[in-house]
Structures are given as C-alpha cells and as structure tokens.
C-alpha cells in the first residue's frame, strides 16, 4: 500500500513554502505525483461594489493574487524538478470550501496547513480545515503553523478509541507505518463505562497493524474526567518526541465538539507536530 497521488494546498501565506517542501519530501518518498492546488481568499465582488470605493480594492486584490500565483507556480515547478517529483499545478478560482474538496477527492493524501491567526494571508475560507476534513473523503496531513520537523513518520503516535474514524485513520496512514522506527498505539481511559461489545482493545487493532510489518507498541493511559482527551494526546506526543500523530477526526458531531469541546478541536488549535486525520 502506498500513496501514488498527493495534493498540497498552497496559498500566499508565509507557511506555503515550508508546506510545499514537506509535500515534496512525502511525494519523493512514495514516488507519488504531486498536485499543487493554489487557492486564496476571494471576496465577493458583488458585495464589494455596493460599498463606495471598494471596486478599486477588489481590482487590486485580483492583480496581487495573479502575481503571487505566478510566482508560486514557478517555485512549485522548480522545486519539483529539483526533488525529481512529477508535479502538476492548478490555480483554482472560487470559494475554497467549494473548489478544493473535488480536487482533494482525486488524491490518495491531502496536505494542508493549520490555521494561523497571526498570518492573514493564510485565511482562505471560513473553517477551511474543518470543512476539508468533513467533505474531502480523503486523509488530510495537517502541517502545524510552527512548521514540521526534519523527520516525518519516524516516531508515530496513533490515537485509538475504537471508533470508525480512528479505524479509517490507521488504514489511511498505513503507507507511513512500516517505515517508522517507533509506532505507539495510545488509548485513553480504555476502561470507560460503555457496553463491552463497543470496545475494541488496543491490543486487537495493534495485531492488525503488526500484520503489515509494523513494530507497534500499545500504551494505555488514564485521565480525569475533566481533562480534555486532546490535551492528553498532545502531551503524550510531546513526551515521546513523536513527529506524526494519527487520529480520527470528529467521531462526535462538529456541533457536539463546538459546544462541549473535543479531541479534534483541541488538536487542530494546539498541534505542534503534523497530524494525519481521517473522517
């Protein structure tokens, strides 16, 4: 099992180039074709023209967008040639939440960036990452705004709660796992109160992973009821020095996570290492 087609979402933000470099490394590792999909925030011209003096702003925004797109296009092809990666460039026009998912569905793996409130240029749509996770139907490798480490997938932390989403994430991450030096399957509060038939022990799914030639260890931790699971995952990842987290996304509804909090929401906000998420 391998990734043969990878899509990386690029924009005019400061993290676009580091994200491209990581995507090229992954594409080279798996001998995959890399598609660079350029998107930016597009204001609604109809709404802007209603306001006095905004027509010039919209025209200037379009001019800058085309200039930056052309520059990133040249960079993409130059870097792909240097890395000996087969590359394809697409400049998508339209609202990112509408135009990105159809392209993402054609890829084996999608690489995107964590939302960075300190970088306005990285904003391309409301809740873009969340929408991508829910609508693409493909695994998303999310790169933190703090940047990726020199390695990716050498020390992997797999979050396991027995859910459909966690199961899919494990299998979506399988191309990485046999190459890892260390894979830890982490369960949090494995003895929580729920019907026994609902539980799939970590040792059972670890055996499934091991059949793919993966050396996997199982770790069980307990946390108090008021400790967010996402914080436990991030803490365990930091302690183990991992360079990749694998987890299911939104096992609860997004409304549930928005109101009550949830592991996905916590990790999206506070991640410091790349996270491969599947829904």
Backbone torsions as a table, in degrees:
resi	resn	phi	psi	omega
1	UNK	NA	135.8	-177.6
2	UNK	-154.3	165.9	172.0
3	UNK	-92.1	123.5	178.7
4	UNK	-109.6	-14.7	176.0
5	UNK	-140.2	126.3	-177.0
6	UNK	-126.4	137.9	176.0
7	UNK	-116.4	131.4	175.4
8	UNK	-117.8	128.1	179.4
9	UNK	-85.6	126.7	-177.9
10	UNK	-123.6	151.7	179.3
11	UNK	-147.8	-164.4	-178.6
12	UNK	-96.4	11.7	179.2
13	UNK	-75.3	167.6	-176.0
14	UNK	-71.2	-17.1	-177.8
15	UNK	-93.2	-0.2	-176.0
16	UNK	-64.8	-44.1	-177.8
17	UNK	-65.8	-48.4	175.9
18	UNK	-59.1	-35.8	178.6
19	UNK	-66.4	-38.4	176.1
20	UNK	-63.5	-42.3	179.8
21	UNK	-61.3	-42.0	178.5
22	UNK	-66.0	-41.1	179.7
23	UNK	-61.9	-38.6	178.3
24	UNK	-65.9	-39.0	177.1
25	UNK	-61.6	-44.4	-179.2
26	UNK	-67.6	-42.9	179.7
27	UNK	-62.6	-40.6	178.7
28	UNK	-65.8	-41.1	-178.8
29	UNK	-60.2	-39.8	-174.5
30	UNK	-103.8	8.2	-179.6
31	UNK	53.8	45.2	-175.2
32	UNK	-102.7	155.6	172.2
33	UNK	-81.4	135.2	-177.4
34	UNK	-110.5	126.7	174.7
35	UNK	-106.1	124.1	174.1
36	UNK	-95.4	116.6	-178.1
37	UNK	-108.3	111.0	-177.1
38	UNK	-91.9	126.8	176.3
39	UNK	-141.6	147.7	173.5
40	UNK	-136.9	170.5	174.7
41	UNK	-70.4	129.1	178.3
42	UNK	-115.7	111.7	176.1
43	UNK	-69.1	154.4	178.8
44	UNK	-76.2	112.6	-177.3
45	UNK	-63.3	-30.7	179.9
46	UNK	-66.5	-40.2	178.5
47	UNK	-69.4	-37.0	-177.2
48	UNK	-71.9	-36.6	-177.7
49	UNK	-68.7	-20.5	177.8
50	UNK	-67.8	-30.6	-178.0
51	UNK	-89.1	134.6	-178.1
52	UNK	-61.4	131.3	175.4
53	UNK	84.1	1.4	-176.3
54	UNK	-89.6	-13.4	179.6
55	UNK	-60.9	-41.6	179.0
56	UNK	-64.3	-39.8	179.6
57	UNK	-60.5	-44.4	-178.3
58	UNK	-64.1	-43.6	179.6
59	UNK	-62.6	-40.4	179.1
60	UNK	-67.0	-39.2	177.4
61	UNK	-61.2	-43.1	179.1
62	UNK	-63.2	-41.1	-179.9
63	UNK	-63.3	-47.2	179.9
64	UNK	-63.9	-37.5	179.3
65	UNK	-61.3	-45.9	-178.8
66	UNK	-65.9	-37.7	178.6
67	UNK	-64.8	-46.3	-178.6
68	UNK	-69.1	-35.2	177.0
69	UNK	-62.7	-45.0	-179.6
70	UNK	-63.0	-40.6	179.9
71	UNK	-65.6	-42.1	-179.6
72	UNK	-71.3	-31.8	175.3
73	UNK	-59.8	-47.6	179.7
74	UNK	-63.6	-42.4	179.1
75	UNK	-62.4	-43.0	-178.9
76	UNK	-58.3	-49.6	-177.4
77	UNK	-69.2	-35.3	178.3
78	UNK	-66.9	-44.1	-179.5
79	UNK	-69.1	-37.2	178.3
80	UNK	-64.9	-40.3	178.3
81	UNK	-64.9	-41.4	179.4
82	UNK	-63.6	-38.7	-178.7
83	UNK	-84.1	-2.1	-178.2
84	UNK	57.6	48.9	178.6
85	UNK	-117.4	134.4	175.4
86	UNK	-71.2	116.7	-174.2
87	UNK	-120.8	150.3	176.3
88	UNK	-134.0	135.3	-177.1
89	UNK	-111.0	133.1	176.1
90	UNK	-132.6	127.1	173.4
91	UNK	-104.4	103.5	-176.0
92	UNK	-84.6	137.9	177.7
93	UNK	-114.3	126.0	-179.3
94	UNK	135.5	178.4	-179.7
95	UNK	-69.1	126.4	-170.7
96	UNK	-56.6	-38.8	-179.6
97	UNK	-64.8	-19.8	178.8
98	UNK	-93.3	-39.9	-170.0
99	UNK	-91.9	-24.7	-176.2
100	UNK	-75.9	-46.6	-176.6
101	UNK	-54.1	-41.6	178.8
102	UNK	-59.8	-37.9	176.0
103	UNK	-70.0	-38.5	-178.3
104	UNK	-62.4	-34.0	-177.9
105	UNK	-67.0	-14.5	179.9
106	UNK	-90.5	-3.8	-175.3
107	UNK	-106.0	155.6	173.5
108	UNK	-79.0	-28.4	-178.5
109	UNK	-147.5	137.8	177.9
110	UNK	-113.6	132.9	178.2
111	UNK	-114.4	125.2	-179.3
112	UNK	-138.0	174.9	-176.6
113	UNK	-112.0	148.2	174.2
114	UNK	-63.2	142.9	176.8
115	UNK	-61.7	131.1	-179.4
116	UNK	-120.8	103.6	-179.0
117	UNK	-64.8	-15.1	179.4
118	UNK	-86.0	-4.8	-177.4
119	UNK	-126.3	90.3	-177.4
120	UNK	-57.8	-29.8	-178.1
121	UNK	-68.1	-19.5	-179.5
122	UNK	-82.5	-8.8	178.5
123	UNK	-79.3	119.7	-179.6
124	UNK	-122.1	-16.4	177.7
125	UNK	-170.9	156.9	177.5
126	UNK	-63.5	126.5	177.6
127	UNK	49.1	48.1	-175.9
128	UNK	-60.5	-48.7	-177.0
129	UNK	-61.9	-45.3	-179.6
130	UNK	-61.5	-42.9	179.4
131	UNK	-64.8	-40.0	179.2
132	UNK	-62.3	-44.9	179.8
133	UNK	-60.4	-39.4	-175.0
134	UNK	-80.9	-24.8	-170.0
135	UNK	-113.6	-18.3	-174.3
136	UNK	-73.6	-35.3	-175.4
137	UNK	73.6	13.2	-179.2
138	UNK	-128.8	156.1	175.4
139	UNK	-66.4	141.8	-179.8
140	UNK	-117.3	121.2	173.7
141	UNK	-93.1	108.8	-175.3
142	UNK	-96.4	126.3	-177.5
143	UNK	-97.7	127.4	-178.2
144	UNK	-67.2	152.6	179.3
145	UNK	-67.1	-17.6	177.1
146	UNK	-78.8	-8.9	178.9
147	UNK	99.0	158.0	178.7
148	UNK	-88.7	161.7	178.1
149	UNK	-82.4	175.8	-179.4
150	UNK	-65.2	-28.7	178.4
151	UNK	-111.4	158.3	175.7
152	UNK	-142.8	119.9	176.9
153	UNK	85.3	14.1	175.3
154	UNK	-84.5	-37.5	176.1
155	UNK	-125.9	109.0	-170.2
156	UNK	-113.8	134.2	173.1
157	UNK	-109.4	120.1	-179.6
158	UNK	-105.9	121.3	179.2
159	UNK	-87.5	126.2	-175.8
160	UNK	-126.9	123.3	175.1
161	UNK	-130.4	9.5	177.9
162	UNK	81.8	2.5	-175.8
163	UNK	-81.1	165.2	174.9
164	UNK	-59.7	-41.7	-177.3
165	UNK	-65.9	-41.1	178.3
166	UNK	-65.7	-38.3	177.9
167	UNK	-62.3	-45.0	-179.7
168	UNK	-65.3	-39.9	-179.4
169	UNK	-60.8	-41.3	179.7
170	UNK	-60.7	-47.1	-177.9
171	UNK	-72.3	-31.8	176.2
172	UNK	-68.7	-28.0	-179.5
173	UNK	-89.8	-0.1	-172.9
174	UNK	-57.0	-33.8	176.6
175	UNK	-58.2	-31.1	179.8
176	UNK	-77.0	-38.4	-164.7
177	UNK	-62.7	-42.4	-179.9
178	UNK	-64.3	-20.3	-179.4
179	UNK	-89.2	-7.7	-175.6
180	UNK	-77.3	145.2	175.1
181	UNK	-78.5	-26.7	-178.6
182	UNK	-149.3	126.5	175.5
183	UNK	-124.7	122.2	178.9
184	UNK	-115.6	123.9	175.9
185	UNK	-95.1	117.6	-173.1
186	UNK	-109.0	127.4	170.8
187	UNK	-116.4	139.3	-179.5
188	UNK	-116.1	125.9	-180.0
189	UNK	55.1	53.8	-177.1
190	UNK	-65.3	-19.9	-178.5
191	UNK	-98.8	23.2	-179.3
192	UNK	-61.1	159.6	-176.3
193	UNK	-77.7	107.6	173.9
194	UNK	-163.1	160.8	-178.7
195	UNK	-55.2	134.0	-177.6
196	UNK	-54.9	-34.3	-178.1
197	UNK	-65.5	-19.3	-179.7
198	UNK	-79.2	-19.4	-172.9
199	UNK	-88.7	136.4	169.5
200	UNK	-117.1	107.7	-175.3
201	UNK	-57.6	150.9	178.5
202	UNK	-59.6	-33.8	-179.8
203	UNK	-65.0	-30.7	-179.4
204	UNK	-71.0	-47.9	179.8
205	UNK	-70.9	-29.0	176.7
206	UNK	-63.0	-36.3	177.5
207	UNK	-65.5	-39.6	176.5
208	UNK	-61.0	-42.8	179.1
209	UNK	-65.4	-41.6	-177.4
210	UNK	-61.8	-28.8	179.9
211	UNK	-66.4	-13.7	176.5
212	UNK	-93.7	13.8	178.5
213	UNK	81.1	24.9	-178.3
214	UNK	-102.5	131.0	174.2
215	UNK	-86.5	102.6	-172.5
216	UNK	-119.6	138.3	175.9
217	UNK	-110.8	148.5	179.7
218	UNK	-108.5	131.2	177.7
219	UNK	-128.1	130.9	177.6
220	UNK	-116.0	129.1	178.2
221	UNK	-127.5	154.4	177.1
222	UNK	-115.0	144.1	178.5
223	UNK	-136.9	150.0	179.1
224	UNK	-66.0	159.0	-175.4
225	UNK	-61.3	-24.9	-178.0
226	UNK	-96.5	6.2	177.4
227	UNK	-93.0	118.4	-179.7
228	UNK	-59.7	134.9	-179.7
229	UNK	-60.6	-36.8	179.2
230	UNK	-59.4	-39.3	178.1
231	UNK	-65.4	-36.6	177.9
232	UNK	-64.6	-44.1	179.7
233	UNK	-60.1	-47.5	-177.9
234	UNK	-66.2	-37.1	178.2
235	UNK	-65.6	-44.5	178.9
236	UNK	-64.9	-37.4	178.6
237	UNK	-64.2	-41.5	179.6
238	UNK	-66.5	-41.7	-178.1
239	UNK	-65.8	-35.8	-177.1
240	UNK	-88.1	-4.8	178.9
241	UNK	66.4	31.7	-176.1
242	UNK	-74.4	155.6	178.7
243	UNK	-116.2	10.5	175.9
244	UNK	-160.6	132.6	172.8
245	UNK	-111.0	136.9	176.3
246	UNK	-117.4	126.5	-177.7
247	UNK	-157.5	155.8	172.7
248	UNK	-76.9	151.6	-177.8
249	UNK	-113.0	128.6	174.0
250	UNK	56.9	60.4	171.6
251	UNK	-66.6	-29.4	169.3
252	UNK	-94.5	167.8	176.6
253	UNK	-66.2	156.4	179.3
254	UNK	-64.1	-33.4	177.7
255	UNK	-64.8	-42.0	177.2
256	UNK	-58.8	-45.0	-178.7
257	UNK	-69.7	-34.2	179.7
258	UNK	-66.5	-40.0	-176.1
259	UNK	-82.1	-45.8	-173.0
260	UNK	-102.4	-9.5	-174.2
261	UNK	86.9	163.6	180.0
262	UNK	-172.5	164.2	-176.6
263	UNK	-61.8	-42.5	-178.8
264	UNK	-61.0	-48.6	-178.2
265	UNK	-60.2	-42.9	179.7
266	UNK	-63.3	-45.2	-178.0
267	UNK	-66.8	-41.6	179.1
268	UNK	-59.6	-34.6	-177.8
269	UNK	-82.0	-34.9	-167.0
270	UNK	-120.2	8.0	-176.8
271	UNK	-61.1	144.7	176.7
272	UNK	-125.4	-4.5	174.5
273	UNK	-130.2	158.1	177.9
274	UNK	-57.1	145.1	-179.5
275	UNK	-129.4	127.1	174.9
276	UNK	-96.7	118.1	-176.1
277	UNK	-119.1	143.7	175.2
278	UNK	-135.0	145.4	176.8
279	UNK	-122.6	NA	NA
